[in-house]
Every structure is written in C-alpha cells, then in structure tokens.
C-alpha cells in the first residue's frame, strides 16, 4: 500500500506544471517595505485588539441579572 | 383513594384567526403581580407576528416541551402548587387557514392531491411556534420564529448568522422554520444570562452535535463550582465567570472579549455572528444598576460601497464598519429585537472615553435605556483556539499592505474575517474562478481543520484573495495555511501575491 501511495505522489510530481513567474528583486524589496509600513499603520488597531483579550477579574465578576425594563425616555 | 388522576392526557388541535389583541390569548394571573399585564414579551410577540403577516394560529393543547419538563423536574415539581408537566404550543401561519381545512388533512375521502395542496400551503405559510408554559408570570417558553426579510425598507441588508433549521411535527405532518430559539426568563431556573446563553447554545451546540442544555441545566452548571452569592435556584442571575463555567459544562469553550472600542467591537461581533457563533453580550445600563445579557443573532448592514478608510489605517476599512444595528434575543422583550450600535462619549472622573452603546428599540416606541457594551461571551467548539481578534490583527496588516502595494486598490480595500467549516470553504471555492490545478490542489491535496479562519481581502469590484488560517493554533501569523486567489484579483499581480504568501510561509492557489 505504501509503495502505491509513493508511486502516485511521484507521478503527480512529474506532471506538475512549470514554476510560476517570480517577483524581481527590487519589486520584492518594495513589497517588504510596504509590509513594514502596513505593520506600522495598524499598530494601534492591533494593540486594541490584543487589549480585548485581556479580561480583568472585575469584568468576570460582572453580574448579569436584569429582569425588568427601566423606562427612561 | 387517589390524590390525582393517572389517566393519559388527550390532545386537541384547533385553529383560530390571529387576534387583534394577541395578549387576549393569555389569561391574566390572579393575585398580585409585580409588573404590568400583559408583560412586554407578550406585547412584543404580538407585534412581531403582525409584522411577519400572521393570519392564523394552530393551537396544540398538550405539548411536552423538553426544556420545560426538565426545568419542572429541577425546580417547579417541588412547589406546593402542582404545575402541569406540559405546555400548549401555538403554531403561526401567514396564510388564511380554518379548522375545516385542518380536518380535511385527515379525511381519507378527500383526494390525496387536494390534501397535499393544503399541506404545501401550510408549509409555505409556516412562521414558527411558541410553547406556552403554565407559569403565570412568564408564559413564553421555547419560541422559534422566522426572521425579518433579508432587506429593509431603507435598503439595508440583514444577515442572520445565528439561526438554524428547526423541524416541527404536528398531527403527523412535518414543518420547518429557520430561526433561533428564544424564551422568557422565569426567575425560577433562569435569569437573563441563562436564557441568552441558552439561545446561543441552541445554535453552537446543535452544530457540534451536542445536546443543548435546558435553562435549569445551564444554571446548575454555572453554579456547580462557583456560587458567587445566594442560591442557584431561584436564579438571581449569573456573573460572566459563571456563564463561562456553564459553557464549559456544555462541552464547548467560552471566549470572553472585552469591549475596547466601537470599531473593534463591531468587527468582533460581526465576525462571530456571521460565523454561526451568536455571542452573548454583557451590557451595563448607563443609568447604573445590574448588568444584563442578550444574545446577538443577526446584523443590519448598510451600504459597503459608502465605506471610507479611517485616518489611522488609510488604505483599508472593515466590512463590519457598515454594521448599523444588531438583532438580539432580549428576554425582557422578545426575539430579533433591534439594537442600534453606536459610539458613546463617556466622561468619568475627568477622563473622556469613547465606549460602545446599544439602544434597544421597544415596541411601544418609548426610548429604550442606553446601555454600554462591556464584553462578549462566545461559546465556541473546543478545537477553535484562535480568537477573531488574532484574525483581525493579521487581516489588518494584509489589507493595509494590499492598499499600499497594489496601488490600483489604494484607500479602498475592505477586510472581512470569520470562521468557516473547511468542507464549506472547499464547496464555495468552486465559484472562485480558480484554475483546474488550483481547485484540485485546494480540494484534494490540502488538509484543512474542521474550522478554517478566513481573512477575506476585498475591493468594491469583488473579492481579491483569501488567507486561510489554522484555527487549532493560537496565533495567526505562523498558522497560515494558504493564500487563495479570488476572481477580482488581477493576474499581473499574482507574482507579488505569491511572494507575499511565501513571506507567510505558505503557497498561493490560483
């Protein structure tokens, strides 16, 4: 069974399509620079998202017990 | 000498027209009542059914409801009053229907095609049901109703990610309704947190093939190891920690998300609702007093074409920014109540903060109390370890980069994230415009977890690419499974996207 599986994998490899076009070096550098800028731009957003994961004991103790409506308007 | 009857009960099914005053179907309890009669839940239900176009009601006189009978055995069975062990069930129809037509369904003299036509009409007009509990102050038991239509009169779009299909049997016929179960808190075995959690579990536990716990079982599980104060029954409410314990007790895992800003809250609520994990929202009335819990079932979305990228990340915005309102199950009111979501400037001790406010619309149009969102409590399957916040964080980098590098999409990239079953993603991929090799690789040669995290990068012309994450890991960045090219992504940009995928340690499927 193992042999059959290996053979099948090799057959698929030999029929693999040609390597796709790669990105020129200077374009790759521009992409990596843009990635850095993007990371900088979203830092405050990421910080807030990480803050949403930190849950205090006070919050965990919050009672959820409201039973009737308070009409305020 | 026997203290009571042991005769088997008889069933009676009757048909009545939808009354002008829905509350007239309920008898006012005798003695003193704390609140006005009829309670808000009955008034709301009548108005909601009117909105759905209800024309007739089939009344089932004796219905054994699993939730009620287990709650009865846990609490009411030991009361001095002898509470019946059954409910009544009302089935709502949007078509005119009479008792004679109902009888026709069981008349062998009437030709089968004629009976079948009546059945089909009933199926088409079936709006859902409500179990009426024999509890004077809180009669609204398990209620599943159709949602509002997918679009509003004002052109907004409604998405109900928190609903599922319920099959209903009546007189040997099967009906179906898509919705999410709602019930009123009884303050015996359940308070608001219990019923909100119960609604959420009706979706998540059911999808995971777990038996949905009843309100009494939820309250018991919540207070098994942690009884913050008082007794478990009669229930006086839960705290967030107890709600988490109840979720763990049901075989799922709780995710607690602290409210940090309206932008982040919108994105997280939308992602969990759209993924089929209705979050329980812990809210605090602005006027003070105890907190409250509601279950978010659906979203009201505005026009995504009108979205503008904010100054702090100028190249992209989130689809969730078009979230205008939530459809919530509020046990003080009813199913699919509209809750407007907006930022709220709050000043305390000289410090100003922007908080997320929810304002629930009441049927009598009095202005509902303004509440502040404090947290989301989301029951998720055990194997989902990556929270939405991590997907959003990774997605923010990718969306911003897409607007920066692919200048064609500058300032107008839209980010959306969510969980999706791996099998469902593969099924959807048939419409992505992938090559034969690409589709075969995605569908046959890649191993996906049960739930994939999907970061969807879009522009106004359509989806550009997806990034699939392994949600069984905790961090999004080293857990990227694949980049998948979508139909609106220009072919000439593929080498750059491939290089980006390599940066994330994975491959691009085109």
Contacts between the chains, C-beta under 8 A, distances in Angstrom:
chain1	res1	chain2	res2	distance
A	17	B	437	6.0
A	20	B	494	7.3
A	20	B	495	7.1
A	20	B	498	6.2
A	20	B	510	7.8
A	21	B	494	7.7
A	21	B	495	4.9
A	22	B	495	6.2
A	22	B	498	7.6
A	22	B	499	7.4
A	23	B	495	4.5
A	23	B	496	5.6
A	23	B	498	7.2
A	23	B	499	4.3
A	27	B	495	7.8
A	27	B	496	6.6
A	27	B	499	7.9
A	28	B	499	5.5
A	30	B	405	7.0
A	31	B	405	5.7
A	31	B	496	5.7
A	31	B	499	5.8
A	31	B	500	6.4
A	31	B	503	8.0
A	32	B	503	7.4
A	34	B	401	5.4
A	34	B	404	4.4
A	34	B	405	4.0
A	35	B	397	7.3
A	35	B	401	5.4
A	35	B	405	8.0
A	35	B	500	7.6
A	35	B	503	6.9
A	37	B	400	7.9
A	37	B	401	7.9
A	37	B	404	5.9
A	38	B	315	7.6
A	38	B	397	5.1
A	38	B	398	7.7
A	38	B	400	3.8
A	38	B	401	3.8
A	38	B	404	5.7
A	39	B	397	5.5
A	41	B	312	7.4
A	41	B	313	5.0
A	41	B	314	7.3
A	41	B	315	7.3
A	41	B	400	5.1
A	42	B	313	5.3
A	42	B	393	7.7
A	42	B	396	4.1
A	42	B	397	5.7
A	42	B	400	5.3
A	44	B	312	5.9
A	45	B	263	7.8
A	45	B	264	7.6
A	45	B	312	7.1
A	45	B	313	6.1
A	45	B	392	7.9
A	45	B	393	7.5
A	45	B	396	5.1
A	46	B	393	4.5
A	46	B	396	6.4
A	46	B	397	7.8
A	48	B	260	4.8
A	48	B	261	5.5
A	48	B	263	7.9
A	48	B	264	5.2
A	49	B	260	7.7
A	49	B	264	5.9
A	49	B	389	4.3
A	49	B	390	7.7
A	49	B	392	5.5
A	49	B	393	4.9
A	49	B	396	7.9
A	50	B	389	6.9
A	50	B	393	7.2
A	51	B	258	7.0
A	51	B	260	5.0
A	52	B	257	5.2
A	52	B	258	5.1
A	52	B	259	7.4
A	52	B	260	4.6
A	52	B	264	5.8
A	52	B	268	6.8
A	52	B	389	5.3
A	53	B	257	7.2
A	53	B	258	7.5
A	53	B	387	6.5
A	53	B	389	5.6
A	54	B	258	6.6
A	55	B	256	4.8
A	55	B	258	5.4
A	55	B	375	7.2
A	56	B	258	7.8
A	59	B	240	6.4
A	59	B	256	7.6
A	59	B	258	6.1
A	59	B	374	6.6
A	59	B	375	5.8
A	60	B	239	6.8
A	60	B	240	4.9
A	60	B	241	4.3
A	60	B	244	7.6
A	60	B	256	7.3
A	61	B	228	7.2
A	61	B	239	5.3
A	61	B	240	7.3
A	61	B	241	6.7
A	62	B	239	5.9
A	62	B	240	5.2
A	62	B	282	5.9
A	62	B	284	7.4
A	62	B	291	5.1
A	62	B	374	6.1
A	62	B	375	7.3
A	63	B	228	7.5
A	63	B	237	5.5
A	63	B	238	7.7
A	63	B	239	5.2
A	63	B	290	5.3
A	63	B	291	5.6
A	64	B	191	7.4
A	64	B	192	5.8
A	64	B	193	3.8
A	64	B	196	7.9
A	64	B	237	5.5
A	64	B	238	5.7
A	64	B	239	6.8
A	64	B	240	7.1
A	64	B	243	7.0
A	64	B	282	5.9
A	64	B	290	7.5
A	64	B	291	4.8
A	64	B	292	6.2
A	64	B	293	4.1
A	65	B	191	5.3
A	65	B	192	6.7
A	65	B	193	7.4
A	65	B	236	5.8
A	65	B	237	2.4
A	65	B	238	7.6
A	65	B	290	4.7
A	65	B	291	7.1
A	65	B	292	7.8
A	66	B	192	5.7
A	66	B	237	7.7
A	66	B	285	7.4
A	66	B	289	7.1
A	66	B	290	5.2
A	66	B	291	6.6
A	66	B	292	3.7
A	66	B	332	7.2
A	67	B	185	6.5
A	67	B	187	6.1
A	67	B	191	6.4
A	67	B	192	6.8
A	67	B	237	8.0
A	67	B	332	7.1
A	68	B	34	7.7
A	68	B	35	6.0
A	68	B	332	6.5
A	69	B	40	6.2
A	69	B	332	5.4
A	69	B	333	7.6
A	69	B	362	7.2
A	69	B	368	7.6
A	69	B	369	7.2
A	70	B	285	6.5
A	70	B	287	6.5
A	70	B	289	7.1
A	70	B	369	5.1
A	71	B	366	5.5
A	71	B	369	7.6
A	72	B	287	6.3
A	72	B	367	6.7
A	72	B	368	7.9
A	72	B	369	5.0
A	72	B	370	7.6
A	73	B	366	5.0
A	73	B	367	2.7
A	73	B	368	7.3
